[in-house]
Amino acid sequence: MDNNEPITKTLSETSNYMAWMADEPDGETTYHLELNNVTLHFFKEEWVEFLDLMRDLVGK
């Protein structure tokens, strides 16, 4: 395995959407949402804030 390649893990997947994370070679963890033809990229702190937003939204 190339040490310059991230280690990825699928967090959740449907027929149209996918959430996955990558442990980057520099030690950073990034999160990714693929929503049809749009992909959103998050650093860990952004991801945590996004999940807080979604929990708040779902709870209403």
KEDOGU-407002 format. One line per field, with one value per residue (C-alpha): y, x, z; residue number from 1; residue in three letters. Coordinates in steps of 0.02 Angstrom, whole numbers, padded with zeros to 5 digits. Example, Ala and Ser with C-alpha at 12.3 -4.5 7.8 and 13.67 -1.06 7.14 Angstrom:
residues 2
y	c(-00225 | -00053)
x	c(00615 | 00684)
z	c(00390 | 00357)
num	c(1 | 2)
residuo	c(ALA | SER)
This chain:
residues 60
y	c(00000 | 00174 | 00282 | 00435 | 00364 | 00398 | 00255 | 00271 | 00201 | 00209 | 00276 | 00257 | 00229 | 00229 | 00210 | 00397 | 00459 | 00413 | 00472 | 00421 | 00470 | 00470 | 00460 | 00566 | 00532 | 00696 | 00634 | 00738 | 00652 | 00717 | 00678 | 00678 | 00679 | 00629 | 00688 | 00641 | 00756 | 00863 | 00816 | 00910 | 00897 | 00930 | 00936 | 00851 | 01012 | 01058 | 00883 | 00890 | 01057 | 00989 | 00839 | 00957 | 01056 | 00898 | 00836 | 01004 | 01000 | 00822 | 00860 | 00997)
x	c(00000 | 00063 | 00088 | 00031 | -00143 | -00283 | -00370 | -00556 | -00710 | -00890 | -01000 | -01169 | -01234 | -01399 | -01432 | -01402 | -01302 | -01142 | -01051 | -00870 | -00716 | -00532 | -00384 | -00261 | -00072 | -00041 | -00147 | -00302 | -00471 | -00588 | -00771 | -00862 | -01045 | -01085 | -01260 | -01292 | -01177 | -01124 | -00986 | -00960 | -00793 | -00772 | -00627 | -00666 | -00719 | -00834 | -00907 | -00949 | -01036 | -01130 | -01191 | -01249 | -01345 | -01426 | -01474 | -01555 | -01646 | -01710 | -01765 | -01884)
z	c(00000 | -00045 | 00112 | 00013 | -00014 | 00111 | 00199 | 00161 | 00246 | 00188 | 00329 | 00244 | 00068 | -00026 | -00212 | -00240 | -00091 | 00000 | 00155 | 00177 | 00274 | 00234 | 00352 | 00256 | 00255 | 00348 | 00496 | 00453 | 00441 | 00307 | 00278 | 00112 | 00060 | -00118 | -00163 | -00344 | -00443 | -00292 | -00170 | -00007 | 00083 | 00269 | 00391 | 00557 | 00647 | 00503 | 00500 | 00686 | 00661 | 00510 | 00611 | 00749 | 00619 | 00549 | 00723 | 00759 | 00594 | 00617 | 00795 | 00737)
num	c(1 | 2 | 3 | 4 | 5 | 6 | 7 | 8 | 9 | 10 | 11 | 12 | 13 | 14 | 15 | 16 | 17 | 18 | 19 | 20 | 21 | 22 | 23 | 24 | 25 | 26 | 27 | 28 | 29 | 30 | 31 | 32 | 33 | 34 | 35 | 36 | 37 | 38 | 39 | 40 | 41 | 42 | 43 | 44 | 45 | 46 | 47 | 48 | 49 | 50 | 51 | 52 | 53 | 54 | 55 | 56 | 57 | 58 | 59 | 60)
residuo	c(MET | ASP | ASN | ASN | GLU | PRO | ILE | THR | LYS | THR | LEU | SER | GLU | THR | SER | ASN | TYR | MET | ALA | TRP | MET | ALA | ASP | GLU | PRO | ASP | GLY | GLU | THR | THR | TYR | HIS | LEU | GLU | LEU | ASN | ASN | VAL | THR | LEU | HIS | PHE | PHE | LYS | GLU | GLU | TRP | VAL | GLU | PHE | LEU | ASP | LEU | MET | ARG | ASP | LEU | VAL | GLY | LYS)
